[in-house]
Amino acid sequence: MTERRAILSGSTFEEQIGYARAVVDGDWVHVSGTTGFDYASMTISDDVVEQAEQCLRTIEAALAEAECTFADVVRVRYLLPDREDFEPCWPVLRRSFGDVQPAATMLMCGLADPRMKIEIEVTARRRFPRTVAP
């Protein structure tokens, strides 16, 4: 039977809307779109780069709880209301994904709250050391 479990970050949005920060389904980890809110304090910076950094901290914590890291990410989606905000985030994004080089898409769209300047969603595949029978 395939393992399926939800990972919660404590965000009030998870409870209000009815979703999990991430879902582990077998070897796959699906991390929900994550914004720049610090979910412990429910605050958000006005700066898009700081928001991107916070998104990645939240995603990294969800991946760790799922027993994987950014190195396991195979797909990333960036959602931004303003295309001009994307390039300033590149150095932050490159620190997490530059060596991994996952498939990536950037979409321009409205986000749920006008304070949100970036949302990041990732899919990862957990890789465990496998022992090979002699």
Buried (B, 14 or more C-beta within 10 A) or exposed (E): EEEEEEBBBEBEBBEEEEBBBBBBEEBBBBBBBBBBBBBEEEEBBEBBBBBBBBBBEBBBBBBEBBEBBBEBBBBBBBBBBEEEBBEBBEEBBEEBBEEBEBEEEBEEEEBEEEBBBBBBBBBBEBEEEEEEEE
